[in-house]
Amino acid sequence: MTRRIDTYSSPQQELDHALLIHGIRILCQDTACILPVLLFASLRGHIFYAVSYIILYALLRVHSGGYHVSSHIGCVLLYFVQYLIADLCLEIDLPWTQTLLVLLALWYLFQNVPFLHRKQPLNKEEYRKNWKISLVLLSIYCLFYLIASFADLSFANLLFFIIIYTAVLGFMQKHSCNALGNEEIQ
């Protein structure tokens, strides 16, 4: 596909061409992560949960950061396994244990977001923007989690896993060799 696009570009459009190719690669990588989740969810009849998971997890993950595996296959597998665990545990009902874990995860996230990665450094403005958005999203998710928990909805389990996964991946990133400290913000 990228070779066909290559035949239509002129030398003046090299930057646009590179951006287009990069965009197509990202689209293919994201599709490779999302498609198995959607297929599995359709087999289980949980499309609403899968779409909610994809949207809510992506929103939080984009702004909070966290650990990234080193290969695309590893990313696809990790993403699918995370959703698989969340989907299979939709029926588990451990409200006090889950609430305690969510509160601990939220406390950790509120203290540390966004998690900085050496390969994608942020300037001060980007850091502040991601910090604010992360805190707003975490507050909204916490509110949704509490409402869903008290209403005894299985949607609370989905939010539980999104918050926990974000905290775990953030913890992994913070203690990895690619971590940047707040003092290293450009």
C-alpha positions as CSV (number, residue, x, y, z in Angstrom):
1,M,0.0,0.0,0.0
2,T,2.8,2.4,0.9
3,R,4.5,1.7,-2.5
4,R,1.4,2.6,-4.4
5,I,1.2,5.9,-2.5
6,D,4.9,6.4,-3.3
7,T,4.2,6.5,-7.0
8,Y,1.8,9.4,-6.7
9,S,4.0,11.7,-4.6
10,S,6.2,14.4,-6.0
11,P,9.6,15.5,-4.6
12,Q,8.0,18.6,-3.1
13,Q,5.6,16.5,-1.0
14,E,8.3,14.4,0.8
15,L,7.3,15.6,4.3
16,D,3.5,15.1,3.6
17,H,4.4,11.7,2.2
18,A,6.4,10.7,5.3
19,L,3.5,11.9,7.5
20,L,1.0,9.9,5.4
21,I,3.1,6.7,5.6
22,H,3.5,7.2,9.4
23,G,-0.2,7.7,9.8
24,I,-1.0,4.5,7.8
25,R,1.4,2.6,10.0
26,I,-0.2,3.9,13.2
27,L,-3.6,3.0,11.8
28,C,-2.5,-0.5,11.0
29,Q,-0.9,-1.0,14.4
30,D,-4.1,0.3,16.2
31,T,-6.3,-1.9,14.1
32,A,-4.1,-4.9,14.9
33,C,-4.7,-4.1,18.6
34,I,-8.4,-3.4,18.5
35,L,-9.6,-6.0,16.0
36,P,-8.9,-9.1,18.1
37,V,-10.7,-7.4,21.0
38,L,-13.7,-6.6,18.9
39,L,-13.8,-10.1,17.4
40,F,-13.6,-11.7,20.8
41,A,-16.2,-9.4,22.3
42,S,-18.6,-10.1,19.4
43,L,-18.3,-13.8,20.1
44,R,-19.1,-13.3,23.8
45,G,-21.9,-10.7,23.0
46,H,-20.0,-7.9,24.8
47,I,-19.6,-5.4,22.1
48,F,-20.7,-2.5,24.3
49,Y,-18.1,-3.4,26.9
50,A,-15.4,-3.8,24.2
51,V,-16.1,-0.4,22.6
52,S,-16.3,1.2,26.1
53,Y,-13.0,-0.4,27.1
54,I,-11.3,0.7,23.9
55,I,-12.5,4.3,24.1
56,L,-12.1,4.8,27.9
57,Y,-8.7,3.1,28.1
58,A,-7.3,4.9,25.0
59,L,-8.4,8.3,26.4
60,L,-6.7,7.8,29.7
61,R,-3.6,6.0,28.3
62,V,-2.9,8.8,25.7
63,H,-2.7,11.4,28.4
64,S,-1.3,9.5,31.3
65,G,1.4,7.5,29.5
66,G,2.8,4.3,30.8
67,Y,4.9,1.4,29.8
68,H,5.3,0.4,26.2
69,V,6.4,-3.1,25.1
70,S,9.3,-3.2,22.7
71,S,7.5,-4.9,19.8
72,H,4.1,-4.5,18.0
73,I,3.3,-8.1,18.5
74,G,3.9,-7.7,22.2
75,C,1.7,-4.7,22.3
76,V,-1.2,-6.5,20.5
77,L,-0.8,-9.5,22.8
78,L,-0.7,-7.4,26.0
79,Y,-3.7,-5.3,24.9
80,F,-5.7,-8.4,24.1
81,V,-4.8,-10.2,27.3
82,Q,-5.7,-7.1,29.3
83,Y,-9.1,-7.0,27.6
84,L,-9.5,-10.8,28.0
85,I,-9.0,-10.6,31.7
86,A,-11.4,-7.7,32.0
87,D,-14.1,-9.4,29.9
88,L,-13.8,-12.7,31.7
89,C,-14.1,-11.0,35.1
90,L,-17.2,-8.9,34.3
91,E,-19.3,-11.1,36.5
92,I,-17.0,-11.1,39.5
93,D,-18.4,-9.2,42.5
94,L,-15.9,-8.2,45.1
95,P,-17.0,-4.6,45.7
96,W,-15.0,-3.8,48.8
97,T,-11.8,-5.3,47.5
98,Q,-12.2,-3.7,44.1
99,T,-13.0,-0.3,45.6
100,L,-9.9,-0.5,47.9
101,L,-7.7,-1.4,44.9
102,V,-9.3,1.3,42.7
103,L,-8.7,3.9,45.5
104,L,-5.0,2.8,45.8
105,A,-4.6,2.9,42.0
106,L,-6.2,6.3,41.8
107,W,-4.0,7.6,44.6
108,Y,-0.9,6.4,42.8
109,L,-2.1,7.8,39.4
110,F,-3.0,11.2,40.9
111,Q,0.5,11.4,42.4
112,N,2.4,10.4,39.2
113,V,0.6,11.2,35.9
114,P,1.7,11.7,33.3
115,F,4.4,9.0,33.2
116,L,7.2,10.3,31.1
117,H,9.0,8.3,28.5
118,R,12.6,9.0,27.3
119,K,11.7,8.4,23.6
120,Q,8.7,10.8,23.8
121,P,9.7,13.7,26.0
122,L,7.2,16.4,26.7
123,N,7.8,20.1,27.1
124,K,6.4,21.9,30.1
125,E,3.2,23.0,28.2
126,E,2.5,19.4,27.0
127,Y,3.2,18.1,30.5
128,R,0.8,20.5,32.1
129,K,-1.9,19.7,29.5
130,N,-1.6,16.0,29.9
131,W,-1.5,16.3,33.7
132,K,-4.7,18.3,33.7
133,I,-6.5,16.0,31.3
134,S,-5.3,12.9,33.2
135,L,-6.7,14.3,36.4
136,V,-10.0,15.2,34.9
137,L,-10.4,11.8,33.3
138,L,-9.4,10.0,36.5
139,S,-11.9,12.0,38.4
140,I,-14.7,11.2,35.9
141,Y,-13.7,7.5,35.9
142,C,-13.7,7.4,39.7
143,L,-17.2,9.0,39.7
144,F,-18.5,6.5,37.1
145,Y,-16.9,3.6,39.0
146,L,-18.6,4.7,42.2
147,I,-22.0,5.1,40.5
148,A,-21.7,1.8,38.7
149,S,-20.6,0.0,41.9
150,F,-23.5,1.3,44.0
151,A,-25.9,0.6,41.1
152,D,-24.4,-3.0,41.0
153,L,-23.5,-2.7,37.3
154,S,-20.9,-4.9,35.8
155,F,-19.6,-1.8,34.0
156,A,-17.8,-1.0,37.3
157,N,-15.6,-4.1,36.7
158,L,-14.6,-2.6,33.3
159,L,-13.7,0.7,34.8
160,F,-11.9,-1.2,37.6
161,F,-9.6,-2.9,35.1
162,I,-9.0,0.3,33.1
163,I,-7.8,2.1,36.2
164,I,-5.8,-0.8,37.5
165,Y,-4.1,-1.4,34.1
166,T,-3.2,2.2,33.8
167,A,-1.7,2.3,37.2
168,V,0.3,-1.0,36.6
169,L,1.6,0.2,33.2
170,G,2.5,3.6,34.8
171,F,4.3,1.9,37.6
172,M,6.2,-0.2,35.1
173,Q,7.1,2.8,33.1
174,K,8.2,4.9,36.1
175,H,10.6,2.1,37.1
176,S,11.9,1.3,33.6
177,C,15.1,2.4,32.0
178,N,13.1,4.7,29.7
179,A,11.6,6.7,32.5
180,L,12.1,10.4,32.7
181,G,11.8,12.3,35.9
182,N,9.8,15.6,36.3
183,E,13.1,17.5,36.5
184,E,13.9,16.3,32.9
185,I,10.9,18.0,31.3
186,Q,12.1,20.3,28.5
